[in-house]
């Protein structure tokens, strides 16, 4: 289940809202491209820690109502139970690499748009069951 790749290249070439790159037993690697003016959407993971690495673009992270500016090279670690959102505040796509521990999405899942992700109830149910895999 090991994985080797250039994640910078993968993130830069990704135009999908969310693409699961690799799923291990205890963590998951995902790339995201948030369009200009878009956002991840407010969410909360009760059993999942999420680390987001900003590769390209400018963003505002909101953690439990408190905003923080983010740019290339910044990392955002969201601990379980934290209400959070990330908004693209720059020009062009906001490119993010994120690590979930434990996995939060179905292995190999690709969502072209946020609307696709929001409509995927199977993937949402998988994420809600993360506490069983923790």
C-alpha positions as MATLAB code, in Angstrom:
seq = 'XXXXXXXXXXXXXXXXXXXXXXXXXXXXXXXXXXXXXXXXXXXXXXXXXXXXXXXXXXXXXXXXXXXXXXXXXXXXXXXXXXXXXXXXXXXXXXXXXXXXXXXXXXXXXXXXXXXXXXXXXXXXXXXXXXXXXX';
ca = [
       0.000    0.000    0.000;
       2.999    2.328   -0.244;
       2.914    5.202   -2.718;
       5.600    7.311   -4.406;
       4.887   10.289   -6.685;
       5.607   13.990   -7.147;
       2.639   15.503   -5.314;
       3.495   19.032   -6.468;
       3.052   17.953  -10.100;
      -0.118   16.016   -9.288;
      -1.625   19.038   -7.518;
      -0.692   21.464  -10.294;
      -2.116   19.203  -13.027;
      -5.368   18.504  -11.161;
      -8.433   20.471  -12.250;
     -10.968   18.411  -10.296;
     -12.619   19.767   -7.177;
     -11.471   16.663   -5.300;
      -9.414   13.644   -6.382;
      -8.392   10.843   -4.027;
      -4.789   10.064   -4.972;
      -3.936    7.327   -2.477;
      -5.620    5.596    0.427;
      -3.634    3.746    3.069;
      -4.829    1.879    6.115;
      -4.671    4.939    8.391;
      -4.512    7.986    6.121;
      -5.522    9.302    2.731;
      -3.889   11.677    0.228;
      -6.196   13.961   -1.770;
      -5.694   16.877   -4.169;
      -8.222   19.656   -4.635;
      -8.712   22.536   -7.060;
     -11.103   25.159   -5.721;
     -12.208   27.552   -8.483;
     -11.837   31.303   -8.198;
     -14.467   32.550   -5.734;
     -15.263   28.982   -4.614;
     -14.976   27.273   -1.274;
     -14.777   23.867    0.326;
     -17.924   24.632    2.309;
     -18.356   24.624    6.050;
     -17.871   21.159    7.494;
     -16.854   19.282   10.613;
     -15.205   15.885   10.978;
     -15.788   14.288   14.364;
     -13.176   11.535   13.996;
     -10.856   12.786   11.252;
      -7.838   15.077   11.405;
      -7.272   16.967    8.149;
      -4.014   18.644    7.149;
      -4.270   21.003    4.174;
      -1.189   22.244    2.319;
      -1.679   25.280    0.062;
       0.231   24.712   -3.175;
      -1.046   27.635   -5.302;
      -3.419   30.519   -4.734;
      -4.682   32.624   -1.879;
      -7.335   31.609    0.603;
      -9.086   32.387    3.833;
      -9.477   29.559    6.319;
     -12.240   29.826    8.897;
     -11.727   27.638   11.984;
     -14.564   27.764   14.508;
     -15.491   31.211   13.159;
     -11.965   32.683   13.200;
     -10.514   33.673    9.784;
      -6.856   33.271    8.795;
      -5.207   34.208    5.500;
      -3.371   31.410    3.654;
      -1.023   31.342    0.683;
       1.436   29.019   -1.060;
       3.497   27.044    1.429;
       1.038   27.445    4.290;
      -0.414   24.478    6.146;
      -3.701   24.255    7.997;
      -4.228   21.418   10.477;
      -7.874   20.845   11.384;
      -8.341   18.696   14.466;
     -11.437   16.528   14.954;
     -14.518   18.468   16.001;
     -13.402   21.789   14.470;
     -15.913   23.524   12.208;
     -13.952   24.710    9.188;
     -14.078   26.140    5.689;
     -11.523   27.291    3.132;
     -12.447   29.992    0.604;
     -10.496   30.830   -2.538;
      -9.809   34.569   -2.303;
      -7.272   34.786   -5.121;
      -7.208   34.743   -8.892;
      -7.320   31.339  -10.559;
      -7.665   27.944   -8.916;
      -6.676   27.344   -5.317;
      -4.620   24.129   -5.353;
      -4.539   22.101   -2.157;
      -2.981   18.840   -1.060;
      -4.797   17.364    1.912;
      -4.151   14.405    4.166;
      -7.015   12.807    6.099;
      -6.360   10.516    9.047;
      -8.196    8.175    9.012;
      -9.385    8.104    5.354;
     -12.467   10.246    4.761;
     -13.401    9.440    1.138;
     -13.918    6.334   -0.950;
     -10.616    5.193   -2.444;
     -10.114    6.502   -5.979;
     -13.127    8.823   -5.834;
     -13.067   11.828   -8.181;
     -15.485   14.760   -7.975;
     -15.186   17.117  -10.932;
     -17.095   19.886   -9.097;
     -18.246   20.789   -5.588;
     -21.818   20.070   -6.720;
     -20.732   16.538   -7.686;
     -19.132   16.093   -4.259;
     -22.191   17.446   -2.446;
     -24.472   15.058   -4.365;
     -22.369   11.954   -3.637;
     -24.235   10.495   -0.669;
     -22.256    7.226   -0.782;
     -18.998    9.123   -0.256;
     -20.591   11.278    2.457;
     -21.741    8.158    4.327;
     -18.220    6.722    4.054;
     -16.824    9.882    5.672;
     -19.439    9.772    8.438;
     -18.240    6.241    9.277;
     -14.636    7.373    9.796;
     -14.998    7.072   13.571;
     -15.328    3.292   13.105;
     -11.992    3.231   11.246;
     -10.175    5.529   13.694;
];
